[in-house]
């Protein structure tokens, strides 16, 4: 059974948990002065590719210039959080009647996958290219347990990046009172067909650049 506050470090592949049934939201996270809305993030999926991804937005501020690799220097990531709502299922519980600690890693993975799909990046599509986005580190800090039937939200954002790595922040809050359940940080590295680290591929860079630019234009 998990303690009130505990820490763990796991190394897991970047895969989604089974039978996802999320309700997708976008929220401003901790930066209340710079809200991120569905309307402000529109056409993120249509600007680069004509084939629509699983989720589409309704409007976006126009790009001021073409996207170049130099537009993606290492540095600060997103200001806002992407949210996905989930519900605890009975088989995720341990013998003490609370969600098993290892299951929270899957919740975070599912949040990351839904975030990527919302900007037009599918894990399956990336895998078909022979590339991979794999976790090298995942740290979890537990605050309070979840029980069967609890509804909760997973908040995730890209907090920073380097030439070959993406850094993520996650928070899990129980609904409806927004009680903090878990805080997590993860590092993902891009791998080639031989599972060697490579620079972040252009198609991933482009999607992230669009998202970061939409945040900037929404704050101006």
TAWO-V27132 format. One line per field, one symbol per residue. psi: psi as a letter, one per 20 degrees, with the letter a starting at -180 (. if undefined). A space follows every 10 residues. Layout:
# TAWO-V27132
psi: ???
This chain:
# TAWO-V27132
psi: pqrgprqqpq oqqnqqqqlp mqoprprici nhimqprhhi jajhhihhqi ppahqqrirq qqqirqpqhi ilqqbqbqhr qqqpprppqh iiqaijjrpq hhhhhhgggh ggghgghhjk ophggghhii rqoqphqopp ophqqqrpip qrqppqqoir qahiqppqqq qpppqijkpp gqpqqqppqp qahjkqprqp qhhgggghgg ghhhgghhi.
